[in-house]
Amino acid sequence: MTKSELIRRLLMNHPALYLKDATKLVDTILDEIGEALERGDRVELRGFGSFSVRHRKPRMARNPKTNEVVPLGERSAPYFRAGKELRERINKGRREAAAAANNS
């Protein structure tokens, strides 16, 4: 799902919203998550999951094109961990599809 699709779905579920307001709402939420991660904070959305920052140690890496060894400095990367309810929703769909295939 893209950001524009998310905005479209939001408008479908809440017809009283204007496009401008829905866009600002989605932008604000994404900006706040990004700013929190920038500060090193953890963002938890109950039932969905949590976003955090993982710090990676410096290491030596290899350029696959030239096979040259290059040093990589310390860096940070965003990390997402799905919540229990989201994992259950995803796996429920897989279990139902598997059951339907077995009954055929």
C-alpha positions in Angstrom: 0.0 0.0 0.0 1.3 3.4 -0.9 0.8 6.6 1.0 -1.7 7.9 -1.6 -3.7 4.6 -1.3 -3.7 5.0 2.5 -5.1 8.5 2.1 -7.7 7.2 -0.3 -8.8 4.4 2.1 -9.0 7.0 4.9 -11.3 9.1 2.8 -13.5 6.1 1.9 -13.9 5.2 5.6 -14.4 8.8 6.7 -16.3 10.7 3.9 -16.6 13.8 6.1 -12.8 14.4 5.8 -11.5 16.6 3.0 -8.6 15.3 0.9 -6.3 18.1 2.3 -7.1 17.2 5.9 -6.6 13.4 5.3 -3.2 14.1 3.6 -2.1 16.4 6.4 -3.2 13.7 8.9 -1.2 10.9 7.3 1.8 13.3 6.8 1.8 14.3 10.4 1.7 10.8 11.7 4.5 9.7 9.5 6.6 12.8 10.3 6.1 12.2 14.1 7.2 8.6 13.8 10.2 9.7 11.9 11.1 12.5 14.3 10.7 10.1 17.3 13.1 7.6 15.7 15.5 10.5 14.9 15.6 11.3 18.6 16.2 7.6 19.4 12.7 7.1 20.9 10.7 4.0 20.4 7.2 4.2 18.8 4.6 1.6 19.8 1.2 1.3 18.1 -0.8 -1.2 20.1 -2.2 -4.0 18.0 0.1 -3.0 15.1 3.7 -3.0 16.2 6.7 -1.0 17.3 9.3 1.0 15.5 12.8 1.5 17.0 16.3 2.3 16.0 19.0 -0.4 15.9 22.6 0.6 16.1 25.1 -1.3 14.0 28.8 -1.6 14.9 31.5 -0.6 12.4 32.7 -3.5 10.3 34.6 -4.4 7.2 32.5 -5.1 4.1 33.2 -6.2 0.6 32.2 -4.4 -2.6 30.6 -7.1 -4.7 31.4 -5.4 -7.9 35.2 -5.0 -7.3 35.7 -7.5 -4.5 37.5 -4.7 -2.6 37.3 -4.6 1.2 35.9 -1.4 2.4 35.3 -0.1 6.0 31.7 0.6 7.1 31.4 3.0 10.0 29.0 2.9 12.8 25.4 3.5 11.7 21.8 3.2 12.7 18.9 1.6 11.0 15.1 1.7 11.6 13.6 -1.6 12.9 10.0 -2.7 12.9 8.6 -5.5 15.0 5.0 -6.6 14.3 2.6 -6.7 17.3 0.9 -9.9 18.4 -2.5 -8.9 16.9 -1.0 -8.1 13.5 0.9 -11.4 13.4 -2.3 -13.3 14.3 -4.3 -11.5 11.6 -1.7 -12.3 9.0 -1.4 -16.0 10.1 -5.1 -16.4 10.3 -5.4 -15.7 6.6 -2.7 -18.2 5.8 -4.3 -20.9 8.0 -7.7 -20.3 6.3 -6.2 -20.5 2.8 -4.4 -23.7 3.8 -7.6 -25.2 5.2 -9.5 -24.3 2.0 -6.8 -25.9 -0.1 -6.9 -29.1 2.0 -10.7 -29.3 1.7 -10.6 -29.1 -2.1 
